[in-house]
């Protein structure tokens, strides 16, 4: 199931944009996903369509299992810094899903029917520009009945150059 939500950027034109390291974002802008009657939902069931999952421990990631999950626009990394600054996005550059009944990420938490999912939206073309030219846009959110599990969050398979041996001691 995919849902599309239109976000209105009115009133944000003169604000400094949300910093990647703040949580919740300073704009305090969020959507609230409520379950259908009799259903139980969790943040671990949602993703940003076309966005990249950020593992716990990644720079400026707010992912913390079992109740907070960050998704960023593809290309929001050091390799995307250009001569003019960070790569720019039309309206927002990341979202964080959070369970309403577990803001402290208690590992013994069990979702209940009164749980809602907050979708925190980080506005901006990048975190250093003003929001003068933002336009209304859609946040496309995808639901899956399969939960993101703990090992997918904190123990990803790493395939970077950091795994290479760079020196030897004899």
Secondary structure as a PSIPRED ss2 file (coil, helix, strand):
# PSIPRED VFORMAT (PSIPRED V4.0)

   1 X C   1.000  0.000  0.000
   2 X E   0.000  0.000  1.000
   3 X E   0.000  0.000  1.000
   4 X E   0.000  0.000  1.000
   5 X E   0.000  0.000  1.000
   6 X E   0.000  0.000  1.000
   7 X E   0.000  0.000  1.000
   8 X C   1.000  0.000  0.000
   9 X C   1.000  0.000  0.000
  10 X C   1.000  0.000  0.000
  11 X C   1.000  0.000  0.000
  12 X C   1.000  0.000  0.000
  13 X C   1.000  0.000  0.000
  14 X C   1.000  0.000  0.000
  15 X C   1.000  0.000  0.000
  16 X E   0.000  0.000  1.000
  17 X C   1.000  0.000  0.000
  18 X C   1.000  0.000  0.000
  19 X C   1.000  0.000  0.000
  20 X C   1.000  0.000  0.000
  21 X C   1.000  0.000  0.000
  22 X C   1.000  0.000  0.000
  23 X C   1.000  0.000  0.000
  24 X C   1.000  0.000  0.000
  25 X C   1.000  0.000  0.000
  26 X C   1.000  0.000  0.000
  27 X C   1.000  0.000  0.000
  28 X C   1.000  0.000  0.000
  29 X C   1.000  0.000  0.000
  30 X E   0.000  0.000  1.000
  31 X E   0.000  0.000  1.000
  32 X E   0.000  0.000  1.000
  33 X E   0.000  0.000  1.000
  34 X C   1.000  0.000  0.000
  35 X C   1.000  0.000  0.000
  36 X C   1.000  0.000  0.000
  37 X C   1.000  0.000  0.000
  38 X C   1.000  0.000  0.000
  39 X C   1.000  0.000  0.000
  40 X C   1.000  0.000  0.000
  41 X C   1.000  0.000  0.000
  42 X C   1.000  0.000  0.000
  43 X H   0.000  1.000  0.000
  44 X H   0.000  1.000  0.000
  45 X H   0.000  1.000  0.000
  46 X E   0.000  0.000  1.000
  47 X E   0.000  0.000  1.000
  48 X E   0.000  0.000  1.000
  49 X C   1.000  0.000  0.000
  50 X C   1.000  0.000  0.000
  51 X E   0.000  0.000  1.000
  52 X E   0.000  0.000  1.000
  53 X E   0.000  0.000  1.000
  54 X E   0.000  0.000  1.000
  55 X C   1.000  0.000  0.000
  56 X C   1.000  0.000  0.000
  57 X C   1.000  0.000  0.000
  58 X C   1.000  0.000  0.000
  59 X C   1.000  0.000  0.000
  60 X C   1.000  0.000  0.000
  61 X C   1.000  0.000  0.000
  62 X C   1.000  0.000  0.000
  63 X C   1.000  0.000  0.000
  64 X E   0.000  0.000  1.000
  65 X C   1.000  0.000  0.000
  66 X C   1.000  0.000  0.000
  67 X C   1.000  0.000  0.000
  68 X E   0.000  0.000  1.000
  69 X E   0.000  0.000  1.000
  70 X E   0.000  0.000  1.000
  71 X E   0.000  0.000  1.000
  72 X E   0.000  0.000  1.000
  73 X E   0.000  0.000  1.000
  74 X C   1.000  0.000  0.000
  75 X C   1.000  0.000  0.000
  76 X C   1.000  0.000  0.000
  77 X C   1.000  0.000  0.000
  78 X H   0.000  1.000  0.000
  79 X H   0.000  1.000  0.000
  80 X H   0.000  1.000  0.000
  81 X C   1.000  0.000  0.000
  82 X E   0.000  0.000  1.000
  83 X C   1.000  0.000  0.000
  84 X C   1.000  0.000  0.000
  85 X E   0.000  0.000  1.000
  86 X C   1.000  0.000  0.000
  87 X C   1.000  0.000  0.000
  88 X C   1.000  0.000  0.000
  89 X C   1.000  0.000  0.000
  90 X C   1.000  0.000  0.000
  91 X C   1.000  0.000  0.000
  92 X E   0.000  0.000  1.000
  93 X E   0.000  0.000  1.000
  94 X E   0.000  0.000  1.000
  95 X E   0.000  0.000  1.000
  96 X E   0.000  0.000  1.000
  97 X E   0.000  0.000  1.000
  98 X E   0.000  0.000  1.000
  99 X E   0.000  0.000  1.000
 100 X C   1.000  0.000  0.000
 101 X C   1.000  0.000  0.000
 102 X C   1.000  0.000  0.000
 103 X C   1.000  0.000  0.000
 104 X C   1.000  0.000  0.000
 105 X C   1.000  0.000  0.000
 106 X C   1.000  0.000  0.000
 107 X C   1.000  0.000  0.000
 108 X C   1.000  0.000  0.000
 109 X C   1.000  0.000  0.000
 110 X C   1.000  0.000  0.000
 111 X C   1.000  0.000  0.000
 112 X C   1.000  0.000  0.000
 113 X C   1.000  0.000  0.000
 114 X C   1.000  0.000  0.000
 115 X C   1.000  0.000  0.000
 116 X C   1.000  0.000  0.000
 117 X E   0.000  0.000  1.000
 118 X E   0.000  0.000  1.000
 119 X E   0.000  0.000  1.000
 120 X E   0.000  0.000  1.000
 121 X E   0.000  0.000  1.000
 122 X E   0.000  0.000  1.000
 123 X E   0.000  0.000  1.000
 124 X C   1.000  0.000  0.000
 125 X C   1.000  0.000  0.000
 126 X C   1.000  0.000  0.000
 127 X C   1.000  0.000  0.000
 128 X C   1.000  0.000  0.000
 129 X C   1.000  0.000  0.000
 130 X E   0.000  0.000  1.000
 131 X C   1.000  0.000  0.000
 132 X C   1.000  0.000  0.000
 133 X C   1.000  0.000  0.000
 134 X C   1.000  0.000  0.000
 135 X C   1.000  0.000  0.000
 136 X C   1.000  0.000  0.000
 137 X E   0.000  0.000  1.000
 138 X E   0.000  0.000  1.000
 139 X E   0.000  0.000  1.000
 140 X E   0.000  0.000  1.000
 141 X E   0.000  0.000  1.000
 142 X E   0.000  0.000  1.000
 143 X E   0.000  0.000  1.000
 144 X C   1.000  0.000  0.000
 145 X C   1.000  0.000  0.000
 146 X C   1.000  0.000  0.000
 147 X C   1.000  0.000  0.000
 148 X C   1.000  0.000  0.000
 149 X C   1.000  0.000  0.000
 150 X H   0.000  1.000  0.000
 151 X H   0.000  1.000  0.000
 152 X H   0.000  1.000  0.000
 153 X H   0.000  1.000  0.000
 154 X H   0.000  1.000  0.000
 155 X C   1.000  0.000  0.000
 156 X C   1.000  0.000  0.000
 157 X C   1.000  0.000  0.000
 158 X C   1.000  0.000  0.000
 159 X C   1.000  0.000  0.000
 160 X C   1.000  0.000  0.000
 161 X H   0.000  1.000  0.000
 162 X H   0.000  1.000  0.000
 163 X H   0.000  1.000  0.000
 164 X C   1.000  0.000  0.000
 165 X C   1.000  0.000  0.000
 166 X C   1.000  0.000  0.000
 167 X C   1.000  0.000  0.000
 168 X C   1.000  0.000  0.000
 169 X C   1.000  0.000  0.000
 170 X C   1.000  0.000  0.000
